[in-house]
Amino acid sequence: MSNIIPAIVFSAIILIITTLMSLGLVYSLSRFGIFSNLEIFLISNFILNAISFGFVIGILVDENEKLKEKFGEENDK
């Protein structure tokens, strides 16, 4: 249970960083007139966040399996 809180904080930080990155990209490209279609950037932000959360969940599952192998199934509570 102690690994879940840092993983949630880490995923929230990733979510904030990727959202700010995509918003900055949208602002800079639309300001200079290079690209003005915001829907594509919102979709790319959603995909980037989904990939980030997938990595975090994968790390949690892998860490859980390692702990189960190390300490056994009886300490899972």
C-alpha positions, 0 to 999 in steps of 0.5 A: 500500500505504501507504493500506491501513494507515490505512484499516484503523486507521480502520475499526477505530476506527469499529467500536469507536465504533459498538459502544460507542454501541450498547452504551450505547444498549442499557444506557440503554434497558434500564435505564430499561425503555423497551426491553429487546429486545437482539436488535434492537440487536445487528442495528442494530449489525451494520448500522451497522458494515456501513455504516461499513465500506462507506464505508471500502471505498468511500473506498479504492477511490476513492482507488485509482482516483485514484492509478491515474489520476495515476501510471499502471498500472505503479506499482500494485505 
